[in-house]
Amino acid sequence: MNLIRAEAERLAARRFVQLMVLLLLLAFVLTAGTTLAGSHTPTSGELAAAQQQAADDRRALEQQHARCLARDRGAESADQRYSYLPRECSEVDPALMDRLPVTADYLSGVFTFTRQAEGLLYFLIAFLVMFGFLVGASYIGADLNSGGVVNLLLWRPRRLMVLGAKLGTLLGAVLVLSVLASVAYLVTFWVIAHVAGYPGPTGSAFWTSLAQLWGRGVGLVLLATAVGFALASIGRHTAAALGSVMAYLVVWELGGRIVLQILEVTRPDQLMLSSHVAAWLTKRIRLYDNSICLDDVFGYCDGSYLLTWQPALGVLLLLTTGLTVAAFALFRRRDLV
């Protein structure tokens, strides 16, 4: 406990950590202020018009689905034969759609919590991922480069325990900060929606979906923190972690993608880490591969495929675990002087 308390105090005292927290607060204030300035409370007339438009669009979807079913039965009227209908009626079935038109979709210049909370949460997750990676890399990188770890080992000469305490303290601190920041963030925008906006329909389905997104986001933040910590530990410097990420983005995400397209490799996007990050956050993403349709000249070819969160999580966990194990193995054997 003394070691963990000491590491927590060292982490909180770091100027870089304090600077990143200030940047988080600044981004929070700017986002909330911009939202508040660009929104207004909708009038009764605006609400009535938006409700009517949403009802009309839902009715149009139901009618289109009914026409599609009539076409499959061969009972469509002559004036409906040339109107567009999808091949599969399930594509326009209102009961199978992720969401139907709602009042908030037709309110202009009004901040709607249920409509924009997901995008705001993505913004917060992106900042926390950057925060966790940079703080994790600088926390161990600066200690290794300055000799702080050597001094600590004179007090506790057990390398794996010291490195584990550092990583555990770091992950715990980032988790606490993520929870507090998320609560303050969402509560603030919930208040803005009531004061100068429109809350929207907030049923159990909405809160469940938002909570799941938040949980996946916090998990990604912790994984990014561990990756930053591991890369800096392996390279013995903060710059090693930053350089590794930049090299990966330039060499593989950009250069590798171009080479794979030239070679006409099937499904190149599923080889990119960014695709797995997106699939984990959104549960699934639809990717497109034109090479699938090169030999299909006459028929219709979709060329799309799904990447779901299960394999994406497996890739992210495998990467994080591999780097962390490598960091501990090298730390155990290397000369720190």
Order of alpha helices (4+ residues) and beta strands (2+ residues): alpha-alpha-alpha-beta-alpha-alpha-alpha-beta-alpha-alpha-alpha-alpha-beta-beta-alpha
